[in-house]
Amino acid sequence: MKCPHCDHKRSRVIDTRESGDGIRRRRQCTSCSQRFTTYEQINTAVHIVKTDGRREPFDRIKLLNGMRVASAKRAIPVARLEGLADQIEEHVYGSGRAEIASSIVGNMVLDGLKQIDPVAYIRFATVYMDLRDLESVRAELDRLMGRA
């Protein structure tokens, strides 16, 4: 931490306090003895790397909306979808990485929906896996049912 008074690179922490969503530290320069305050915040932003290389922040609401669309008019409790979203969010933030591939998140959704409701799984897979025709949907259905 550079001293704002003399640009010396060393300082010692005199006091540390929590401040809202971060930490406030009172420091003293080891060279000029001047005191200054720093504020630290934890960076929790994780970006999803799309297949085309674009990056966008992880968005739990977008994740939930995709699962809700796939499970529309199905007897799936909202709590189950929220639980799946919680698991995925925990994995994303718990990975300790600043970026995570969209394929990892997409496959986690597919695995979760497969266990919750096979129809919701197929609906999500149709969009996520870009199943463009009936043959590709049939092949995925056969794979899901263990026939392929």
N, CA and C of each residue as an Amber inpcrd file, in Angstrom:
protein
   444
   0.8540000  -1.1680000   0.0000000   0.0000000   0.0000000   0.0000000
   0.9030000   1.2350000   0.0000000   0.7820000   2.0480000  -1.0170000
   1.5940000   3.2560000  -1.1130000   1.0410000   4.3650000  -0.2340000
   1.9420000   5.0430000   0.4360000   1.5630000   6.1920000   1.2540000
   1.1510000   7.3410000   0.3350000  -0.0250000   7.9450000   0.5540000
  -0.4520000   9.0600000  -0.3000000   0.3580000  10.3410000  -0.0540000
   1.1440000  10.3770000   1.0270000   1.9210000  11.5720000   1.3670000
   3.3350000  11.5280000   0.7900000   4.0030000  10.3570000   0.8760000
   5.4000000  10.2840000   0.4340000   5.6610000   9.1750000  -0.5890000
   4.6500000   8.4370000  -0.9780000   4.7370000   7.3290000  -1.9430000
   5.5790000   6.1410000  -1.4710000   5.8760000   6.1030000  -0.1790000
   6.6030000   4.9600000   0.3640000   5.6970000   3.7320000   0.2850000
   6.2930000   2.5600000   0.0440000   5.4870000   1.3660000  -0.2040000
   5.1220000   0.5690000   1.0360000   5.5880000   0.9660000   2.1930000
   5.2800000   0.1940000   3.4010000   4.4980000   1.0270000   4.4050000
   3.5250000   0.3400000   5.0020000   2.7420000   0.9660000   6.0610000
   2.3330000  -0.1250000   7.0270000   1.9140000   0.2840000   8.2000000
   1.4210000  -0.6950000   9.1570000  -0.0220000  -0.3540000   9.4910000
  -0.7850000  -1.3960000   9.7760000  -2.1980000  -1.2230000  10.0950000
  -2.3260000  -0.9000000  11.5750000  -3.0020000   0.2150000  11.8460000
  -3.2100000   0.6540000  13.2320000  -4.5630000   0.1650000  13.7490000
  -5.5800000   0.2040000  12.8730000  -6.9360000  -0.1470000  13.2810000
  -7.6750000  -0.7630000  12.0920000  -8.4970000  -1.7710000  12.3580000
  -9.3150000  -2.4060000  11.3240000 -10.7500000  -2.5000000  11.8330000
 -11.6930000  -2.0770000  10.9740000 -13.1150000  -2.1490000  11.3240000
 -13.9150000  -2.5400000  10.1040000 -15.0160000  -3.2430000  10.3660000
 -15.9360000  -3.5340000   9.2740000 -16.6930000  -2.2670000   8.9340000
 -16.8990000  -2.0770000   7.6380000 -17.5620000  -0.8700000   7.1760000
 -18.5450000  -1.2360000   6.0700000 -19.8030000  -1.4160000   6.4250000
 -20.8080000  -1.7660000   5.4130000 -20.4850000  -3.0860000   4.7580000
 -20.1620000  -3.0480000   3.4660000 -19.8420000  -4.2790000   2.7410000
 -18.3430000  -4.4510000   2.5260000 -17.5470000  -3.8090000   3.3770000
 -16.1010000  -3.9120000   3.2390000 -15.3840000  -3.7670000   4.5660000
 -14.1010000  -3.4200000   4.4720000 -13.2660000  -3.2520000   5.6590000
 -12.5640000  -1.9070000   5.5780000 -12.5580000  -1.1930000   6.6790000
 -11.8660000   0.1010000   6.7890000 -10.6040000  -0.1340000   7.5960000
  -9.4680000   0.2950000   7.0410000  -8.2010000   0.1450000   7.7540000
  -7.5390000   1.5060000   7.9140000  -7.1080000   1.7820000   9.1270000
  -6.3380000   2.9940000   9.4180000  -4.8820000   2.5590000   9.3840000
  -4.0730000   3.2410000   8.5970000  -2.6720000   2.8630000   8.4030000
  -1.7390000   4.0060000   8.7570000  -0.4880000   3.6250000   9.0430000
   0.5490000   4.6190000   9.3070000   1.7620000   4.2550000   8.4710000
   2.2750000   5.2420000   7.7440000   3.4400000   5.0450000   6.8880000
   4.6780000   4.7940000   7.7580000   5.4950000   3.8160000   7.3760000
   6.7030000   3.5060000   8.1560000   7.8350000   4.4790000   7.8490000
   7.6810000   5.2990000   6.8160000   8.7200000   6.2660000   6.4630000
   8.4350000   7.6540000   7.0320000   7.2680000   8.2230000   6.7270000
   6.9730000   9.5960000   7.1480000   6.0550000   9.6740000   8.3730000
   5.5470000   8.5510000   8.8390000   4.6630000   8.4320000  10.0070000
   3.2940000   9.0850000   9.8290000   2.9660000   9.5030000   8.6240000
   1.6400000  10.0670000   8.3680000   0.6090000   8.9360000   8.3760000
  -0.6110000   9.2830000   8.7630000  -1.6820000   8.2930000   8.8030000
  -2.6510000   8.5110000   7.6400000  -3.2160000   7.3930000   7.1810000
  -4.2210000   7.4530000   6.1120000  -5.1550000   6.2620000   6.2420000
  -6.3030000   6.3590000   5.5670000  -7.3380000   5.3310000   5.6610000
  -7.5130000   4.6450000   4.3150000  -7.6700000   3.3370000   4.3600000
  -7.9860000   2.5900000   3.1420000  -9.2850000   1.8280000   3.3690000
  -9.9920000   1.5880000   2.2680000 -11.2270000   0.8120000   2.3060000
 -11.0590000  -0.3690000   1.3630000 -11.3910000  -1.5540000   1.8560000
 -11.2670000  -2.7700000   1.0620000 -12.6360000  -3.4000000   0.8860000
 -12.8960000  -3.8720000  -0.3230000 -14.1280000  -4.5850000  -0.6070000
 -13.7730000  -5.9090000  -1.2710000 -14.5440000  -6.9310000  -0.9460000
 -14.3280000  -8.2320000  -1.5540000 -14.9830000  -8.2280000  -2.9230000
 -14.2280000  -8.6280000  -3.9210000 -14.7540000  -8.6940000  -5.2730000
 -15.3740000 -10.0660000  -5.4860000 -16.6970000 -10.1080000  -5.5580000
 -17.3930000 -11.3810000  -5.7080000 -17.9190000 -11.5850000  -7.1270000
 -17.5720000 -10.7100000  -8.0360000 -18.0880000 -10.8290000  -9.3960000
 -17.4640000 -12.0290000 -10.1040000 -18.3160000 -12.8640000 -10.6600000
 -17.8810000 -13.9830000 -11.4740000 -18.5190000 -13.7980000 -12.8400000
 -17.7130000 -13.9200000 -13.8780000 -18.2240000 -13.7560000 -15.2300000
 -18.3790000 -15.1120000 -15.9020000 -19.4440000 -15.2190000 -16.6670000
 -19.7170000 -16.4140000 -17.4420000 -19.1440000 -16.1780000 -18.8390000
 -18.3210000 -17.1180000 -19.3070000 -17.7220000 -17.0180000 -20.6360000
 -18.5860000 -17.8280000 -21.5960000 -19.2070000 -17.1130000 -22.5330000
 -20.0920000 -17.7420000 -23.5110000 -19.2650000 -18.4830000 -24.5680000
 -19.9220000 -19.3390000 -25.3460000 -19.2090000 -20.1140000 -26.3570000
 -18.6020000 -19.2330000 -27.4490000 -19.1850000 -18.0590000 -27.6790000
 -18.6310000 -17.1540000 -28.6900000 -17.5690000 -16.2200000 -28.1230000
 -17.1990000 -16.4060000 -26.8480000 -16.1380000 -15.6190000 -26.2350000
 -16.6190000 -14.4220000 -25.4310000 -17.9030000 -14.0710000 -25.5710000
 -18.4240000 -12.9510000 -24.7840000 -18.4110000 -13.3050000 -23.3100000
 -18.2980000 -12.2760000 -22.4870000 -18.3240000 -12.4600000 -21.0430000
 -19.4360000 -11.5950000 -20.4680000 -20.1760000 -12.1880000 -19.5190000
 -21.1990000 -11.4110000 -18.8340000 -21.2560000 -11.8710000 -17.3850000
 -21.6320000 -10.9730000 -16.5000000 -21.6910000 -11.3380000 -15.0750000
 -22.7000000 -12.4630000 -14.8330000 -22.3820000 -13.3350000 -13.8830000
 -23.3180000 -14.3930000 -13.5100000 -24.5850000 -13.7350000 -12.9970000
 -25.7210000 -14.2100000 -13.4710000 -27.0090000 -13.6290000 -13.1120000
 -27.9570000 -14.7390000 -12.6780000 -28.1740000 -14.8320000 -11.3920000
 -29.0390000 -15.8770000 -10.8250000 -30.4600000 -15.7710000 -11.3590000
 -30.9490000 -14.5530000 -11.5460000 -32.3120000 -14.3460000 -12.0410000
 -32.4470000 -14.8740000 -13.4710000 -31.4440000 -14.6300000 -14.2970000
 -31.4670000 -15.1390000 -15.6660000 -31.4520000 -16.6690000 -15.6580000
 -30.6640000 -17.2480000 -14.7770000 -30.5990000 -18.6990000 -14.6270000
 -31.9630000 -19.2600000 -14.2380000 -32.5840000 -18.6620000 -13.2330000
 -33.9050000 -19.1060000 -12.7780000 -34.9670000 -18.9460000 -13.8610000
 -34.9160000 -17.8400000 -14.5950000 -35.8970000 -17.6170000 -15.6640000
 -35.8050000 -18.6990000 -16.7290000 -34.5990000 -19.0960000 -17.0880000
 -34.4240000 -20.1620000 -18.0730000 -35.0020000 -21.4760000 -17.5900000
 -34.7900000 -21.7670000 -16.3130000 -35.3440000 -23.0010000 -15.7530000
 -36.8630000 -22.9230000 -15.6470000 -37.4000000 -21.7470000 -15.3290000
 -38.8600000 -21.5820000 -15.2380000 -39.5280000 -21.7530000 -16.6020000
 -38.9040000 -21.1990000 -17.6370000 -39.4590000 -21.3450000 -18.9840000
 -39.4820000 -22.8220000 -19.3740000 -38.3890000 -23.5320000 -19.0820000
 -38.3100000 -24.9560000 -19.4270000 -39.3260000 -25.7890000 -18.6510000
 -39.6940000 -25.3320000 -17.4670000 -40.6080000 -26.1200000 -16.6400000
 -42.0140000 -25.5230000 -16.5780000 -42.3290000 -24.6510000 -17.5270000
 -43.6590000 -24.0350000 -17.5640000 -44.7360000 -25.1100000 -17.6930000
 -45.8160000 -24.9470000 -16.9610000 -46.9690000 -25.8460000 -16.9570000
 -46.6160000 -27.2650000 -16.5260000 -45.5380000 -27.3970000 -15.7750000
 -45.1610000 -28.6790000 -15.1890000 -45.3810000 -28.5650000 -13.6820000
 -45.6700000 -29.6610000 -13.0350000 -45.9290000 -29.6570000 -11.5920000
 -44.6100000 -29.7210000 -10.8280000 -43.8320000 -28.6690000 -10.9770000
 -42.5350000 -28.5940000 -10.3020000 -42.6040000 -27.4650000  -9.2820000
 -42.4050000 -27.7650000  -8.0070000 -42.4170000 -26.6930000  -7.0040000
 -41.3010000 -25.6730000  -7.2680000 -41.6410000 -24.4270000  -7.0990000
 -40.6620000 -23.3520000  -7.2930000 -39.4500000 -23.5670000  -6.3840000
 -39.6920000 -24.1110000  -5.2060000 -38.5980000 -24.3500000  -4.2560000
 -37.5520000 -25.3070000  -4.8310000 -37.9700000 -26.2680000  -5.6510000
 -37.0120000 -27.1970000  -6.2620000 -36.1160000 -26.4640000  -7.2460000
 -36.7300000 -25.5850000  -8.0590000 -35.9340000 -24.8130000  -9.0220000
 -34.9980000 -23.8520000  -8.2960000 -35.5050000 -23.2310000  -7.2340000
 -34.6640000 -22.3170000  -6.4600000 -33.5300000 -23.0730000  -5.7800000
 -33.8090000 -24.2850000  -5.3230000 -32.7660000 -25.1080000  -4.7230000
 -31.6770000 -25.4440000  -5.7240000 -32.0840000 -25.7790000  -6.9550000
 -31.1080000 -26.0530000  -8.0180000 -30.2970000 -24.7980000  -8.3270000
 -30.9740000 -23.6580000  -8.3960000 -30.2730000 -22.3910000  -8.6450000
 -29.2840000 -22.0990000  -7.5150000 -29.6750000 -22.3920000  -6.2810000
 -28.7730000 -22.2050000  -5.1350000 -27.5230000 -23.0610000  -5.2790000
 -27.7170000 -24.3270000  -5.6610000 -26.5660000 -25.2270000  -5.8270000
 -25.6220000 -24.7200000  -6.9020000 -26.1890000 -24.2790000  -8.0190000
 -25.3690000 -23.7870000  -9.1300000 -24.6470000 -22.5110000  -8.7270000
 -25.3650000 -21.6040000  -8.0750000 -24.7600000 -20.3470000  -7.6310000
 -23.6350000 -20.6180000  -6.6410000 -23.8530000 -21.5410000  -5.7280000
 -22.8270000 -21.8960000  -4.7520000 -21.5860000 -22.4530000  -5.4490000
 -21.8020000 -23.2770000  -6.4690000 -20.6770000 -23.8240000  -7.2250000
 -19.9200000 -22.7100000  -7.9590000 -20.6640000 -21.8110000  -8.5940000
 -20.0440000 -20.7290000  -9.3680000 -19.1870000 -19.8490000  -8.4600000
 -19.7590000 -19.3860000  -7.3500000 -19.0130000 -18.5050000  -6.4540000
 -17.9840000 -19.2670000  -5.6230000 -18.2590000 -20.5380000  -5.3480000
 -17.3350000 -21.3400000  -4.5560000 -16.1430000 -21.8450000  -5.3420000
 -16.1900000 -21.7010000  -6.6670000 -15.0880000 -22.1850000  -7.4950000
 -13.8140000 -21.3760000  -7.2790000 -13.9680000 -20.1420000  -6.7880000
 -12.8040000 -19.2900000  -6.5680000 -12.2320000 -18.7150000  -7.8470000
 -12.9600000 -18.8780000  -8.9390000 -12.4810000 -18.3760000 -10.2230000
 -13.2420000 -17.1150000 -10.6050000 -12.5860000 -16.2480000 -11.3420000
 -13.2220000 -15.0160000 -11.7950000 -14.0940000 -15.2580000 -13.0210000
 -13.7850000 -16.3250000 -13.7610000 -14.5450000 -16.6550000 -14.9590000
 -14.8520000 -18.1510000 -14.9600000 -16.0230000 -18.4720000 -15.4710000
 -16.4240000 -19.8720000 -15.5680000 -17.1560000 -20.0540000 -16.8950000
 -16.9070000 -21.1640000 -17.5570000 -17.5020000 -21.4120000 -18.8730000
 -19.0050000 -21.6280000 -18.7560000 -19.7370000 -21.1010000 -19.7200000
 -21.1890000 -21.2630000 -19.7250000 -21.5740000 -22.7350000 -19.8460000
 -20.7120000 -23.5260000 -20.4640000 -21.0100000 -24.9520000 -20.6110000
 -21.0850000 -25.6510000 -19.2520000 -20.2870000 -25.2120000 -18.3000000
 -20.3140000 -25.8040000 -16.9590000 -21.6580000 -25.5120000 -16.3030000
 -22.0900000 -24.2650000 -16.3800000 -23.3810000 -23.8830000 -15.7960000
 -24.5200000 -24.5870000 -16.5270000 -24.4800000 -24.6030000 -17.8500000
 -25.5250000 -25.2500000 -18.6370000 -25.6430000 -26.7360000 -18.3340000
 -24.5080000 -27.4040000 -18.2070000 -24.5330000 -28.8350000 -17.8930000
 -25.0540000 -29.0970000 -16.4810000 -24.7830000 -28.1840000 -15.5560000
 -25.3230000 -28.3220000 -14.2090000 -26.8480000 -28.1810000 -14.2250000
 -27.3500000 -27.2580000 -15.0380000 -28.8060000 -27.0960000 -15.1690000
 -29.4070000 -28.3680000 -15.7720000 -28.7790000 -28.8710000 -16.8420000
 -29.2830000 -30.0970000 -17.4650000 -29.3110000 -31.2580000 -16.4810000
 -28.2300000 -31.4510000 -15.7360000 -28.1700000 -32.5480000 -14.7580000
 -29.2600000 -32.4040000 -13.7010000 -29.4550000 -31.1710000 -13.2280000
 -30.4740000 -30.9280000 -12.2080000 -31.8770000 -31.1490000 -12.7340000
 -32.1620000 -30.6220000 -13.9330000 -33.4970000 -30.7800000 -14.5050000
 -33.7850000 -32.2330000 -14.8660000 -32.7590000 -32.9680000 -15.2500000
 -32.9430000 -34.3880000 -15.5710000 -33.4740000 -35.1470000 -14.3540000
 -32.9900000 -34.7660000 -13.1740000 -33.4270000 -35.4210000 -11.9450000
 -34.8000000 -34.9130000 -11.4840000 -35.0860000 -33.6430000 -11.7670000
 -36.3460000 -33.0500000 -11.3150000 -37.5100000 -33.4310000 -12.2190000
 -37.3280000 -33.2560000 -13.5470000 -38.4200000 -33.4980000 -14.4850000
 -37.8590000 -33.6910000 -15.8910000 -38.0210000 -34.8770000 -16.4860000
 -37.4490000 -35.1400000 -17.8080000 -38.0020000 -34.2350000 -18.9110000
 -39.2580000 -33.8230000 -18.8030000 -39.8230000 -32.9360000 -19.8270000
 -39.1560000 -31.5610000 -19.7620000 -38.9740000 -31.0420000 -18.5670000
 -38.2700000 -29.7610000 -18.4090000 -36.8390000 -29.8890000 -18.9290000
 -36.2290000 -31.0460000 -18.6880000 -34.8750000 -31.3050000 -19.2010000
 -34.8570000 -31.1980000 -20.7220000 -35.8020000 -31.8700000 -21.3920000
 -35.8300000 -31.8530000 -22.8640000 -36.0940000 -30.4470000 -23.3810000
 -36.9990000 -29.7230000 -22.7260000 -37.2800000 -28.3430000 -23.1500000
 -36.0230000 -27.4790000 -23.0450000 -35.3100000 -27.6060000 -21.9270000
 -34.0860000 -26.8220000 -21.7480000 -33.0170000 -27.2830000 -22.7360000
 -32.8830000 -28.5880000 -22.9080000 -31.8680000 -29.1360000 -23.8130000
 -32.1100000 -28.7000000 -25.2500000 -33.3730000 -28.5830000 -25.6470000
 -33.6950000 -28.1750000 -27.0110000 -33.0700000 -26.8260000 -27.3370000
 -33.1130000 -25.9130000 -26.3820000 -32.5240000 -24.5900000 -26.5900000
 -31.0240000 -24.6250000 -26.3180000 -30.6360000 -25.1680000 -25.1780000
 -29.2330000 -25.1420000 -24.7580000 -28.3320000 -25.9360000 -25.7030000
 -28.7930000 -27.1310000 -26.0990000 -27.9750000 -27.9880000 -26.9560000
 -28.2430000 -27.7300000 -28.4360000 -29.1010000 -26.7600000 -28.7170000
 -29.4270000 -26.3620000 -30.0880000 -29.9080000 -27.5570000 -30.9160000
 -30.9060000 -28.2690000 -30.3700000 -31.4900000 -29.4010000 -31.0790000
 -32.4480000 -28.8300000 -32.1220000 -32.0320000 -28.8580000 -33.3840000
 -32.7410000 -28.1330000 -34.4370000 -33.8550000 -28.9150000 -35.1300000
 -33.8200000 -30.2320000 -35.0550000 -34.8450000 -31.0040000 -35.7570000
 -35.3260000 -32.1640000 -34.8890000 -36.3430000 -32.8470000 -35.3770000
 -36.9210000 -33.9400000 -34.6050000 -35.9470000 -35.0910000 -34.3940000
 -35.0950000 -35.3260000 -35.3640000 -34.1190000 -36.4140000 -35.2210000
 -33.1600000 -36.1510000 -34.0590000 -32.6980000 -34.9290000 -33.9290000
 -31.7780000 -34.6210000 -32.8340000 -32.5040000 -34.6720000 -31.4880000
 -33.7870000 -34.2730000 -31.4710000 -34.5710000 -34.3710000 -30.2400000
 -34.7930000 -35.8430000 -29.9000000 -35.1310000 -36.6560000 -30.9160000
 -35.3310000 -38.0940000 -30.7000000 -34.0450000 -38.7440000 -30.1820000
 -32.9140000 -38.3750000 -30.7460000 -31.6360000 -38.9430000 -30.3000000
 -31.3860000 -38.5980000 -28.8320000 -31.7220000 -37.3730000 -28.4470000
 -31.5370000 -36.9770000 -27.0440000 -32.5210000 -37.7100000 -26.1400000
 -33.7450000 -37.8760000 -26.6060000 -34.7280000 -38.6550000 -25.8400000
 -34.2630000 -40.1020000 -25.6560000 -33.7540000 -40.7000000 -26.7310000
 -33.2420000 -42.0740000 -26.6440000 -32.0860000 -42.1500000 -25.6560000
 -31.1960000 -41.1620000 -25.6980000 -30.0710000 -41.1330000 -24.7660000
 -30.5710000 -40.9870000 -23.3200000 -31.5690000 -40.1340000 -23.1410000
 -32.1320000 -39.9050000 -21.8090000 -32.7860000 -41.1830000 -21.2580000
 -33.4420000 -41.9140000 -22.1500000 -34.1470000 -43.1200000 -21.7280000
 -33.2430000 -44.3570000 -21.7450000 -31.9790000 -44.1660000 -22.0560000
 -31.0220000 -45.2680000 -22.0100000 -31.0800000 -46.1970000 -23.1940000
 -31.6060000 -45.7210000 -24.3110000 -31.7180000 -46.5730000 -25.5000000
 -30.6030000 -46.3060000 -26.5160000 -29.7610000 -45.3510000 -26.2320000
 -28.7010000 -45.0550000 -27.2170000 -27.3390000 -45.2680000 -26.6230000
